[in-house]
Amino acid sequence: MIGNYVGALKNWVELQAAYESFFLVADLHAITVPQDPVDLQRRSLEFAALLLACGIDSGKSTIFLQSQVPAHLQLLWVINCVTSMGELQRMTQFKDKKDRSAGSIHVGLFDYPALMAADILLYRTDLVPAGEDQEQHIEFARRIARKFNGRYGEIFRIPESYTPRTGARMMGLQTPTTKMSKSDRNADNYVALLDPPDAIYRKIKTAVTDSGSEIRCDASKPGIPNLITLYAAVSGEEVSSVENRYVGKGYAEFKRNLAELIIDFLRPIQARYAMIAADPAMLTEVLQSGARNARERSERTLSRVYRAVGFLPGEGDHRRRTGGWRSGSERQSDIALPSKTKALHDRRSIMETNETKDVTAAAAAETDAEAECMTDCCVCCCCDTEEECSMEE
């Protein structure tokens, strides 16, 4: 919806030129409220396509589905174990929802900020562009990072938030005292990025204003300031400039112009979306490629976290098999696990009959080749694709 674009998407597009960027479609977060499975899949793809349509470049940035990167949930558990109940109980969004429907609150909704912290900290994030309503969640991630680092060493970076100066938090068209939300049961409370022109005209025309007729921001009148903020955010103008333009003019003209402005603004986004949605194979490849990159990057951080808390690497563990990115001191701290090669050579020492020598030698050669491949060929042996090993026999 337009609030997502103003509060986040617009800034993501601008910031990707200066930062290595990771953009996740938060389908794990989505199920904190009941979802129809088919609709959730459709909307996940829709949102990924909208990221591209709004200007996110998959050649520069990583776009992926949160549920396809297991490290998010793996880090969540570790974060849970350094987070107090009181910290989560103080989160504003949880308290608001608990007060409205205390009997239906579940653990996922309560733990939502911890998963968001995992989303942020996994990629050793420097900057988190978000709306004002997410500032408390980002501060929670910062607090958890400092607490973990204080206990286990400097593992996480402490992220900073980036909030746009204008239109950081869009309010509902029908309820200008509450945040605009795509999950609102009243679709007239928001403008969706894919809304057709007639729907946009109707929603803006019926948007709540205030008593009087002046088009200016007044803290005591939430309706018209909300529409002025929306106008400024979409046009790129200052709020004061919008106010000056409509001195002496009425609500009807202002609303009509605002609707036309939004329609013109969304037209190229909707055209690009239609092209992307018509090529599902391309969209699938973008998401699969993004998930591969996100898994590789997130597992580096998860590996450091697991070593810090004292978990042993298991068979096939990323910490043992892909260690090229680590420093020498970190590699020395790994615990060497018994390998198939050593076990076979131990067995070979007790095989002393002439009949078994040839079999033993062949088996040892084969196992030694496997061990060499496991050590030197991480691309063919450790990635998610089924590529042939390129090492010569």
Residue, then its C-alpha position, 0 to 999 in steps of 0.5 A: m500500500i501507499g504507506n509501505y512505499v512512503g515509509a520504506l520502499k521509496n527509501w530502499v530504492e534510494l539506499q540500494a545505490a550506496y549499500e549492499s541491501f537485503f530485502l525479505v518478504a516477511d512470510l513468517h511474520a505474516i502468520t502471526v495472524p490467520q492466513d489462507p495458505v493459497d492467499l499467502q502464497r499469492r501475496s508473497l509473490e505479489f509483494a516480491a513483484l512489487l519490490l521489483a516494480c518499485g525499483i529494487d534492482s535484483g542485480k544489486s540487491t538480494i530479494f528473498l522469502q524469509s521462510q526459505v532461509p532457515a537461519h532466521l528461525q535458528l537465530l530466533w531461538v538463541i535470541n529468545c534465550v537472552t531475552s526476558m519476558g519483560e522486554l517483550q511485554r513492554m513492546t507497544q504493538f503487543k500491548d495494544k493488541k493484547d488490550r484489544s483481544a487478550g484471549s487470542i494472543h499467541v506466542g508468535l505475536f508475543d515473540y514477533p520482535a525477537l524474529m525481527a531482531a534475527d532478521i536484522l542481526l543475521y546480516r550484520t546490518d548497518l542501516v535499517p530503513a523503516g517507518e517511525d512505528q518500527e523504531q521500537h522494534i529496531e531499538f529492541a534489536r540494538r539492545i539484544a545485540r549489545k546484550f549478546n555481545g557483552r556476554y559472548g564477544e563482538i558478534f553482532r553489529i549495532p544497527e542504526s535506523y533510517t527514517p524519512r523526514t516526510g511521511a514516515r508514518m501514514m495514517g488511515l484515510q478513514t481513521p487518521t488517528t491510527k496507522m494506515s495498514k494493509s491488514d485493515r478490514n476496511a479497504d477504504n482506509y488505505v490506498a493499495l499500490l495496485d488499486p485502479p484509478d476509480a478506487i483511488y478517486r473514491k477512497i480519497k474523496t471519502a477520506v476523513t477531513d476536519s471541521g472548517s475549510e483551511i488546508r493546513c496542518d493543525a495538531s488538533k485536527p488529524g484529518i486534513p494534515n494526514l492528507i497533506t502529508l500524503y500529498a507531500a510524500v508522493s510529490g516530494e514537496e515540503v508540507s509548507s509548500v503544499e499548504n501555500r499552494y492551497v491557500g483559499k481553496g477548498y477540500a474538494e479541489f485538494k482531494r481531487n488533485l491528490a487523487e490525480l497525483i497518486i494515480d499518476f504516481l502509481r501508473p508506471i509502478q503498476a505497468r512494471y508490475a504487470m510485466i513482472a507478474a506475466d513472467p513467473a519463471m523470472l520472478t521465481e529465479v529472482l527469489q531462488s537466487g536471492a534465497r541462496n545468497a541470503r542463506e550463504r550470508s546468514e549462515r556465516t553469522l549463525s556460525r559465529v553465534y553457534r560457536a560463541v554459545g558453545f554448540l559443536p559443529g555436526e556432520g555437514d555443518h557449515r562451520r566445519r565445511t566452509g571455513g574460508w571466510r574465517s580468520g585463522s584464530e577462529r579456525q583453530s578454535d573449531i573442534a576436529l571431528p573424526s572423519k571417514t578417512k581416519a576411520l577407514h585407515d584405522r580399519r585398514s590396520i587390522m586387515e592383514t590377509n592377502e585377500t583383502k589388501d587389494v580391496t582395502a587399497a581401492a577403498a582407501a583411494e576412493t575415500d581419500a578422493e572424497a575427503e579431498c573433494m570435501t576439503d577443496c571443492c566447496v562449490c560442488c559439495c556444499c551448495d544447494t545445487e546438484e552440480e558435478c564436481s569439477m575436480e579431476e579424478 
